[in-house]
Amino acid sequence: VSCVILPVSCEIKGLVVMSADLEEVVGSMLTGKIPGMWKKKSYPSLKPLGSYVNDFLTRLKFLQDWFDTGVPPVFWVSGFYFTQAFLTGVQQNYARKYTIPIDLLGYDFEVLGDELPTTPPDDGAYINGLFVDGARWNRKTNVLAESNPKVLQDTMPVLWLKPCKRDDIPDRPSYTVPVYKTSDRRGTLSTTGHSTNYVVSMRIPSDKPSEHWIQRGVALLCQLDD
């Protein structure tokens, strides 16, 4: 970012000749869009430029606080550049602790309350920062519910990622909801073998069949567009 801002300021002052790339940066800034030069190196985001910068600074603060004060009790999952690596790391810690092959592990998901826990769980991890799109989380019945009028997204409470053997995951009424980094809901296959947008699928308690939520396009998002 700083490598772009300094040349742009010089070009605006007329000290250097403006290139096509930096002209695109200036045009994007004037229209409130993320410059293409930043998008090539950035995490996926559909936010306007001002919201993107605020989100970027919040991510940096999350990582700096982690470095300064140690592992947080609750992980802001939206703040990771490579979210899949975090999920794999939680499974690896569990696999080493109980000497279980990681290939046999999966995730069970438990939705907790809105209050942030002050201590980490013995196994797995607490996460927050997700939004449910196309539905809402009913905090009285603790299941997915229809969206409120004129409300497109709802904030999800804290979730507990519980690594366990796939054969031990309990069978209960639920909807397997896909998690995406942005509302674009599509991505490309990166060199790591993971999608650039799709993260994981989570089994969320529901008292309605999966077809009901599939027709409504319900998904979890790591960030909103505003």
Secondary structure as UniProt FT lines:
FT   HELIX           2..12
FT   TURN            13..14
FT   HELIX           20..31
FT   HELIX           36..39
FT   TURN            40..41
FT   HELIX           49..69
FT   STRAND          74..76
FT   HELIX           77..79
FT   HELIX           83..98
FT   HELIX           102..104
FT   STRAND          105..111
FT   STRAND          125..128
FT   STRAND          131..133
FT   STRAND          136..138
FT   TURN            139..142
FT   STRAND          143..145
FT   TURN            149..150
FT   STRAND          153..155
FT   STRAND          159..165
FT   HELIX           166..168
FT   STRAND          174..180
FT   TURN            183..184
FT   TURN            191..192
FT   STRAND          198..205
FT   HELIX           210..215
FT   TURN            216..217
FT   STRAND          219..221
//
